[in-house]
Structure formats: structure tokens, C-alpha cells
């Protein structure tokens, strides 16, 4: 449920009913946000009510919405001035915060989980997987950690192993989304075909408007062994040195979204 207050959009996450397991899980969800949502580039917790039913949690919501939708709107406009700003969305800094301060793996790094607000301000959202990764209850974990296959690192698909370097792999996919203005990854493959191709050393081709240095960074994020991938602190430095080499021409991928939508969001279960 979305409501409006003081010219801002607030997202309400609600629960209704006295079911004890559900109420406990919701309380854990509230406490998780209260602890984690303190970074300026992480979605903010604005209010909660837990003393009576229905209980609810109020999270920040932005207009125009998430980064993926914003990228789609740029497909038919000149993005020369906006392009460098797209790399200043500060995903990396909250990633460092989540890991260093809370030992959290986000687990669902993607353009759809970055909220874009006025002036291209950004907030990392989609913390459900990070929350579920802390739970020991298998039902809760299974319900909260379902993520699209095409964004996931091999070790997560094969072994359900989720570590900070798994987020690095997904960040490489996010870079692909940025450089292609929101094209789905592996557009030529169905989700279940991705892992066998990756095992055969396949990686996505360099987008036509992507500089070689930036593409090298993507491939660095997509190293098969997580031990060979860079830390986010190293990516920050590499990205700063690579961003000025990116072509500013917006590309269009005809019908890519419609053609690939049914294939790009299949989930691990």
C-alpha cells in the first residue's frame, strides 16, 4: 500500500492478524530495518507501529521509481550529460557499509533495487534477501531469498552460497544494465541455460557503446572463482578510472524488454 505525506511517497509494508509466527517474523523485519537503514544511500525506515494489529512498517519510496524504469525512460533521449551521473548512484558505498558495519550480503544487486529520486539521488532497497539470509527458519529463508537467476553468481546457483563476492558478480550485471539502459542480461538465453554456458567460460559480449576499460571491469566481476573477483573497495577505484572512457551514446535494443521479460526473471527456489 502506498500513501502520500508531506509531498513524499511512503511505502507501507503491513501485516494483519494475530498469527504468532507471522507477528514474530514481522517484528524481526522491523528490527532489521531499524538497525540497517541508517546510511544516507540505503532506503530509509520512516515509521513503524508494532503495539497493536495491524502492525505496519513505513519505508521511503521515490518518484520516478527504481533505476531500471528510469533507464528505460532514457532510451530515446540524449544522455550525454546524464551518463556520468549514472555511475554516481553510490551503490558501492552502501555496499561497503552493509558489509563492514553489519556483515550483510545484499544478495539481490540489480537496477530494480535502486530507488532513484530528485537530482539522481539514490537509495539501495530490496533488502529482503539480506534479511532472509540471517534467518534459520527454512520456510522464511526460502520465501525471502528467491532471486532472478540471471543476476546470480555461479556459487549461489550451484551451492546456495551467498557472500560479498557474489554481490560483486551481480554488480557486474548491474553495470551491464546501466550501459545498455536497462536491457535484460543474457537476452539470447533462457535462465536455465545460463549456468551451463558460464561453466563453458561464456560471458556476455561487450555492449556496442561500452568502452573496453569498463567492459574489462565487468569481466573482472564475472570471474568464475569468487576469490578472483575484486572487493567493492577496489571496484570503486577501478570505476573512477573507467567511467570517463564510457561512450555517452544511448543505445536502443528493439523489443528487448518485451522479448526477454518472461525469461529474465526466473527464480532460484
C-alpha positions in Angstrom: 0.0 0.0 0.0 1.4 3.4 -1.0 0.4 6.6 0.7 1.4 10.3 0.4 2.6 12.6 3.2 4.5 15.9 3.2 5.0 15.7 -0.6 6.8 12.4 -0.3 5.8 8.8 -1.2 5.9 6.3 1.6 5.7 2.6 1.1 3.7 0.7 3.7 4.6 -2.8 4.5 1.7 -4.3 6.5 0.7 -7.4 8.4 -2.8 -8.1 9.8 -3.8 -10.8 12.1 -2.6 -12.2 15.4 -0.8 -15.2 14.0 2.2 -15.6 16.3 4.9 -16.8 13.8 3.9 -14.1 11.4 3.9 -11.4 14.0 7.4 -12.5 15.2 8.8 -12.5 11.7 7.3 -9.0 11.1 8.9 -7.8 14.3 12.3 -9.2 13.2 11.8 -7.4 9.9 11.2 -4.1 11.7 14.2 -4.5 13.9 16.3 -5.4 10.9 15.4 -2.2 9.1 15.8 -0.1 12.3 19.4 -1.4 12.6 20.4 -1.4 8.9 18.7 1.6 7.3 21.0 4.3 8.7 23.1 5.0 5.7 22.2 8.0 3.5 22.1 5.8 0.4 20.1 2.9 1.9 16.3 3.1 1.8 15.1 4.8 5.0 12.7 3.5 7.6 10.4 6.3 8.5 7.9 4.9 11.0 6.6 1.7 12.4 3.6 0.6 14.5 4.0 -2.7 16.4 1.9 -2.3 19.6 -1.4 -3.4 18.0 -2.8 -5.1 14.9 -2.5 -4.3 12.1 1.2 -3.7 12.5 3.0 -1.8 9.8 6.3 -0.5 8.7 6.7 2.7 6.7 9.6 2.7 4.2 10.7 5.5 1.9 9.6 5.4 -1.7 10.9 7.6 -4.5 9.4 9.1 -7.7 10.2 8.4 -10.5 10.8 4.9 -9.0 13.6 2.4 -9.5 16.7 2.7 -11.6 15.6 0.1 -14.1 12.5 2.1 -15.0 14.5 5.3 -15.1 17.0 3.8 -17.6 14.1 2.8 -19.9 13.0 6.4 -20.0 16.4 7.4 -21.2 16.4 5.2 -24.3 15.0 7.9 -26.6 16.7 11.0 -25.2 20.3 12.2 -25.3 22.0 11.0 -22.2 25.4 12.8 -22.7 25.1 14.9 -19.6 23.3 12.2 -17.5 25.7 9.3 -18.4 28.5 10.2 -15.9 25.9 10.8 -13.2 24.5 7.2 -13.7 27.8 6.0 -12.3 27.5 8.2 -9.3 24.5 6.4 -7.8 26.7 5.4 -4.9 25.7 1.8 -4.9 29.3 0.9 -3.9 29.4 3.0 -0.8 26.3 1.5 0.9 27.6 -2.0 -0.2 30.7 -1.3 1.8 28.5 -0.1 4.7 26.3 -3.2 4.7 29.4 -5.4 4.7 31.7 -3.6 7.1 29.1 -2.4 9.6 26.6 -5.3 9.5 28.4 -8.2 7.8 25.5 -8.3 5.4 25.4 -9.7 1.8 22.7 -7.8 -0.1 22.0 -10.9 -2.3 19.9 -9.1 -5.0 22.0 -6.5 -6.6 20.2 -5.1 -9.6 18.9 -1.9 -11.1 15.4 -2.8 -9.9 16.6 -2.5 -6.3 17.9 1.0 -6.5 15.4 3.8 -5.9 16.0 7.0 -7.9 14.8 10.3 -6.6 15.2 14.0 -7.4 18.7 15.0 -8.7 19.5 11.4 -9.3 19.8 10.7 -5.6 19.7 7.0 -4.9 18.8 4.6 -2.2 19.6 0.9 -2.1 16.5 -1.1 -1.5 15.4 -4.8 -1.9 16.8 -5.9 1.5 14.6 -9.0 1.7 17.3 -11.4 0.7 19.8 -9.9 3.2 17.1 -10.3 5.9 16.3 -13.9 4.9 19.9 -14.8 4.8 20.1 -14.2 8.6 17.1 -16.4 9.4 17.4 -20.0 10.5 13.8 -20.9 9.7 13.9 -22.6 6.4 10.4 -21.5 5.4 11.2 -17.9 6.0 14.6 -18.2 4.3 13.1 -19.9 1.2 10.3 -17.2 0.9 12.6 -14.2 1.3 15.6 -15.3 -0.7 14.1 -16.1 -4.1 16.1 -14.1 -6.7 16.2 -14.0 -10.5 18.7 -16.5 -11.9 20.4 -14.2 -14.4 21.7 -11.9 -11.8 23.2 -14.6 -9.6 26.8 -15.7 -9.2 27.6 -19.4 -10.0 28.3 -20.3 -6.4 24.8 -19.1 -5.4 23.1 -21.1 -8.1 25.1 -24.3 -7.5 25.7 -24.3 -3.8 23.3 -21.6 -2.4 26.4 -19.8 -1.2 25.9 -16.1 -0.8 29.0 -14.0 0.1 30.2 -10.5 -0.6 31.9 -11.5 -3.8 28.6 -12.9 -5.0 27.3 -9.4 -4.8 30.3 -8.3 -6.9 29.2 -10.7 -9.7 25.8 -9.2 -9.6 27.3 -5.7 -9.6 28.8 -6.6 -13.0 25.3 -7.4 -14.2 24.2 -4.0 -12.9 26.9 -2.3 -14.9 25.6 -4.1 -18.0 22.1 -2.8 -17.2 23.5 0.7 -16.9 25.5 0.7 -20.1 22.6 -0.7 -22.1 19.9 1.5 -20.5 18.1 -1.3 -18.9 18.5 -4.3 -21.2 18.0 -7.7 -19.5 21.2 -9.7 -19.2 21.8 -12.7 -21.4 18.9 -11.7 -23.8 19.6 -14.7 -26.0 19.4 -17.3 -23.3 16.7 -18.8 -21.1 17.6 -18.7 -17.4 18.3 -22.4 -17.1 20.7 -22.2 -20.0 22.9 -19.6 -18.3 24.8 -21.7 -15.8 26.0 -24.4 -18.4 27.2 -21.6 -20.7 29.0 -19.9 -17.8 30.7 -23.2 -16.9 31.9 -23.2 -20.5 33.6 -19.8 -20.0 30.9 -17.9 -21.8 30.4 -14.3 -20.8 28.2 -11.6 -22.2 29.6 -9.7 -25.2 30.8 -6.1 -24.8 27.8 -3.7 -25.5 28.4 -1.6 -28.5 28.6 1.6 -26.6 30.8 0.3 -23.8 34.4 1.3 -23.5 37.0 -1.5 -23.3 38.1 -0.5 -19.8 34.6 -0.6 -18.4 34.0 -4.0 -20.1 37.2 -5.3 -18.5 35.8 -4.3 -15.1 32.5 -6.2 -15.9 34.6 -9.3 -16.8 36.6 -8.9 -13.6 33.4 -9.0 -11.6 32.4 -12.2 -13.6 35.4 -14.3 -12.7 34.3 -17.8 -12.1 36.1 -18.2 -8.8 34.8 -15.7 -6.3 38.3 -15.5 -4.9 39.5 -13.9 -8.1 36.8 -11.1 -8.1 37.7 -7.6 -6.8 36.4 -6.3 -3.5 34.0 -3.4 -3.6 36.7 -1.1 -2.3 38.8 -2.0 -5.4 35.9 -1.6 -7.7 35.4 2.0 -6.5 38.9 2.9 -7.7 38.6 1.0 -10.9 35.2 2.5 -11.7 36.5 6.0 -11.1 39.3 5.4 -13.6 37.0 3.8 -16.1 33.8 5.9 -16.2 35.3 8.7 -18.3 36.0 6.1 -21.0 32.4 5.2 -21.4 30.7 6.2 -24.7 27.8 8.6 -24.0 25.6 7.4 -26.8 22.4 5.9 -25.7 21.6 2.6 -27.5 18.3 1.1 -28.2 17.7 -2.6 -28.2 14.5 -3.1 -30.2 11.9 -5.2 -28.4 14.5 -6.4 -25.9 12.3 -5.9 -22.9 9.2 -7.5 -24.4 11.1 -10.4 -25.9 13.1 -11.3 -22.8 10.8 -10.4 -20.0 9.4 -13.9 -19.5 13.0 -15.3 -19.4 14.9 -12.7 -17.4 13.2 -13.1 -14.0 13.1 -16.8 -13.3 13.9 -17.6 -9.7 16.1 -19.9 -7.7 13.8 -21.9 -5.4 
